[in-house]
Structure formats: structure tokens, C-alpha cells
Amino acid sequence: MSRVRRRLVSDRIFFVTVNLRRSLPFLREEELPLVVEALAESRRRMEFLLCGYVVLPDHWHALIRPRPPLTISRAVQSVK
């Protein structure tokens, strides 16, 4: 069971970092667009603002602004 505290706030911009599991190999260059597609699809489906992002081989960063009642936790969960 996770002990991570979920932020139940919205209506502000969050800087998010998501790391790959350490047991997974780094993403190959041809796999990076898949992360971008997942971000875009979640943005359309969940209707949050995606202000910017960067995808690297072992993690990604994004600036996300969820619109109420959507929370940042649900927005990031939808991308994952």
C-alpha cells in the first residue's frame, strides 16, 4: 500500500515529474513519442491544460493545470 499523500487541489499550475521504475530500461528514442501521445490523449479526455512538457529517457516533466473538479492526482494518473 502506497503512503504517498495525494494532493486534492486544482485550479493552479503544477510542475510534475514522473520517473520510470528503476527495474525498467530507459525509453528508446522511438518510444518517446508514445509518452507525448499519452499526454495529449489524457489532456483531451480529462480536459486539463498542458502548459509544457519535456520527455527524457528515464522520466518526464510537465506543467499541468487541472480544471475543477479534476485534481492533479487524477490528471497525472490518467497519463500514467
C-alpha positions as CSV (number, residue, x, y, z in Angstrom):
1,M,0.0,0.0,0.0
2,S,1.3,3.4,-1.0
3,R,2.0,6.0,1.6
4,V,2.0,8.8,-0.9
5,R,-0.2,11.7,0.0
6,R,-2.4,12.7,-2.9
7,R,-2.9,16.4,-3.5
8,L,-6.6,17.1,-3.8
9,V,-6.3,20.6,-5.2
10,S,-6.8,22.0,-8.7
11,D,-7.1,25.4,-10.4
12,R,-3.4,26.1,-10.4
13,I,-0.4,25.1,-12.4
14,F,1.7,22.1,-11.1
15,F,5.2,21.1,-12.0
16,V,5.1,17.3,-12.3
17,T,7.9,14.8,-12.5
18,V,7.2,11.2,-13.3
19,N,10.1,8.6,-13.2
20,L,10.2,5.2,-14.8
21,R,10.5,2.3,-12.5
22,R,14.1,1.6,-11.8
23,S,13.7,-2.0,-13.0
24,L,12.7,-0.8,-16.4
25,P,15.2,0.0,-19.2
26,F,15.4,3.6,-20.4
27,L,13.0,4.6,-23.1
28,R,14.4,4.3,-26.6
29,E,14.2,7.4,-28.9
30,E,11.4,5.8,-30.9
31,E,9.3,5.3,-27.7
32,L,9.4,8.9,-26.6
33,P,6.6,10.0,-28.9
34,L,4.4,7.4,-27.1
35,V,4.7,9.4,-23.9
36,V,3.7,12.6,-25.8
37,E,0.7,10.8,-27.3
38,A,-0.4,9.6,-23.8
39,L,-0.1,13.2,-22.5
40,A,-2.1,14.5,-25.4
41,E,-4.8,11.9,-25.2
42,S,-5.2,12.4,-21.4
43,R,-5.4,16.1,-21.9
44,R,-8.2,15.8,-24.4
45,R,-10.1,13.2,-22.3
46,M,-9.7,14.8,-18.9
47,E,-9.7,18.4,-20.2
48,F,-6.7,19.8,-18.3
49,L,-4.4,22.4,-19.5
50,L,-0.9,21.2,-20.6
51,C,1.3,24.2,-20.4
52,G,4.5,22.5,-21.3
53,Y,6.4,19.2,-21.1
54,V,9.8,17.5,-21.7
55,V,10.3,13.8,-22.2
56,L,13.6,12.2,-21.3
57,P,14.7,8.6,-21.4
58,D,14.0,7.8,-17.8
59,H,11.4,10.4,-16.8
60,W,9.2,13.3,-17.9
61,H,8.2,16.7,-16.6
62,A,5.0,18.6,-17.3
63,L,3.3,21.8,-16.3
64,I,-0.4,20.8,-15.8
65,R,-3.3,22.9,-14.7
66,P,-6.4,20.7,-13.9
67,R,-9.8,22.4,-14.0
68,P,-12.1,21.8,-11.1
69,P,-13.4,19.3,-10.1
70,L,-10.4,17.4,-11.7
71,T,-7.4,17.1,-9.3
72,I,-3.7,17.0,-10.2
73,S,-3.6,13.4,-8.8
74,R,-6.3,12.3,-11.2
75,A,-4.8,14.2,-14.2
76,V,-1.3,12.5,-13.7
77,Q,-2.9,9.1,-13.0
78,S,-4.7,9.4,-16.3
79,V,-1.4,9.9,-18.2
80,K,0.3,7.0,-16.4
